[in-house]
Amino acid sequence: MTNSQRTDRAPATPPATARGGKRERLAAAAARMLHEQGVEKTTLADIARAANVPVGNVYYYFKTKDELIEAAIGAHAEGLHAMIASLEELPTPQERLKELIGGWVRQRDLAVQFGCPFGTLCSELDKRADGLDRTAAEVMRIFIDWSEQQFQAMGRDDSRDLAVALLAAYQGISLLTNTFRDPELMVREGDRLERWIDSLA
């Protein structure tokens, strides 16, 4: 599948939209603002503005910034589940994995600006001692488990290793794409990963 043939599926970062309740809007806005500004620089007021919610109302739903960060992790998990449900509509594991890679490539301009929406958050949370890094790790595990199932369906007995390698390749190229501000790095790695998937079948 070429880049021009790819169609958009679930977004990498949950959008902060006017739809949904205030809690959901705040969680989605937190995910976006934490990605764009980082954990330490993002304030509750920033998140409230992005969600179009009066800052005084934030405390009704979330007492602390950590609670909002946890909600942002939950928003990422919901986005991941939605993406997986969309990918499951495709008939073969190879197609699902290649469409996943295509989704990563379509987000290359976002990676240029801010890196991976969830990987950067996990990296930041690892430097804290509040346990949220373990919560984030469970979301990463969902992705690895699903990828492992796809490789198993392809008849691979090294499916877990392949799932970890796939995620590692994406996280690595996201970092390099962001570091060098070069979206073509993501395109080339996406093409390589698709060829890799084909070689494993």
N, C-alpha and C positions, 0 to 999 in steps of 0.2 A: 504494500500500500504506500503510495507516494504521499508527500506532505499535502499536495493539492487535493488528494482524495479524502483526506481525513475530515471528519465532521466533529463539531464541538459536542462534548458530553458534559459531565459534571465539572464545575470549576474547581481549581486547586484550593482556593481560599473561599470560605463561606462568605457570600455577599451580605453587606448590611443594607437591607432594603426596608421599604416602608411597610412591607407585608409582615404578618406575624405579630405576636404580642411584644410588649416592651422587653420582657426577659430575653426572648429569642433574638430581637434586634440588638440588644446590648451584647449578647454572646457573640453574634456574628460580627458586630463592630469591633469587639475586643480582639477577635481573631485577626481581623484585617489590620487594625492599628498596631497590634503587637508585632505583626509581620513587617509593617512599614517603618515603625519607629523603634522597635525593640522593647523589651520588658521594662527596663529601668526608666526609659524616657517617656513612656506612655503613662498618662495620668487618667484618673477616672473622668475628669472633665473632657479630655480628648475623646474618650470612648463615648461619653454621653453625647457630645456634638456629632460624632460620626453616626450614631444611632438615631439622631434627632429626638433625643429624650432629655428633658430638663435634668440638670446635674443633681438636683435635690432628690429626684425620683430614683436615682441609681441605688441609693442606700435602702430603698424599700425592697429591692430584689437581691442586692449583693452588699453585704456589710463591709467587705474588705476588697482590696485589689486582688488578693490571692483567690478569693471566691470567683472574681471575674475571670482570672486566668484559667481557673479550673473549668469555668463555663466555656471559655474559648477552646480549650482542649476538647470539651464535649461537642462543640460546634464542628471542629475538625473531624471528630469521629462520625458525626452524622453525615458530613459531606463525603467521607470515605465510604460509608455504607451505601449512600446514594450512588456513588460512582461504581461501586461493585455491582449493585443491582442493575445498573445500566449496562455494564460490561457483560453481565451474565446473559443478556439478551442475544449475544453473539453465539454462533453455534459451536465453535471449536475453541479449545484452550489457546491455540496459537493465535487465533484472531483476537481473543480477549487480551492476551498479553501485548500484542502489537498495537491494539487500540489504546491500551494503557500507555504505552510508550509514545504513541501519537499525541495523547493528551498532555504528556509532559512537554513534548516539543512545542505544542501550541501555546504553552505557558512560558515560552522562552523569554519574552520581553519582561515578564514579571520577575523571572529569575535574574535577568540582567540587573534590575533595579534593587531587588531585595533578597535574592536567594530563594531557596525552597521555603514555601509557607510554613511547613511544619518542622522541617529539619532545623531551621534557624531557631525556632522556638525551643525545640528539644535541647539544642546546644546551650542556649541561655539558661534554661531551667536546671541544667546539670551543674551550674555554678552556684545554685542556691541549696539551702539545707532544709527545705520545707516539705519534701516528699513529692512535689508536683512533677519532678523528673520521672518518677516511677509511674505516675498516672499517664504521662505522655508516652512512656515506653509501651504501655499496654495498647495504645492506639497504633503505634508502629508494629506491634505484634499482630494486630488484625490484618495489616497489609501483608506481612510475611506469611501468615497462615494461609491467606487466600492465594497468594502467588504459589506457595508450595502445592496447594491443591491443583493448580493449573499444570504445573510440571508433572505432578503425579498422574494426571489424566493423559499426559503425553507419553506415559510409560517410563518416566525417569525414576531410578531408584536413588538418585542424589538430589531429590526435589528440594529438600530443605536448604542445602548448600546453594543451589541455583537461585532460590528465592532470596536468600541473603545477598548473593552476588548481584542480582538485579537491582535491589534497593541500594546497595552500596554504589553501583554504577551511577544511578540517578543522583544520589546525594553528592557524589564526587563531581559529576558534571555540573550540577547546580552551583556548587561552590566555585568551580572554575569559570562558569559562565558569568557569575556575579563578580568574581575577582577581576577578570579581564574585560568585563562589560562587552562580551562578544556573544550574541545569540547564535551565531553560526556554529559555535562549539556544541551547543545543544542539538542542533540539526544534525551535525555529523555523527554525534554519539547516538542519537535516535536511529539513524540509518544503520549504524553498526550493530546496535542492539536488536533491531529487527532481523538482520542477517543472522545474528547469533541465535535468535529464537528459531528461525527456519532450519539452522544447522542441527538443532537439538531434536527435531521431530523425527 
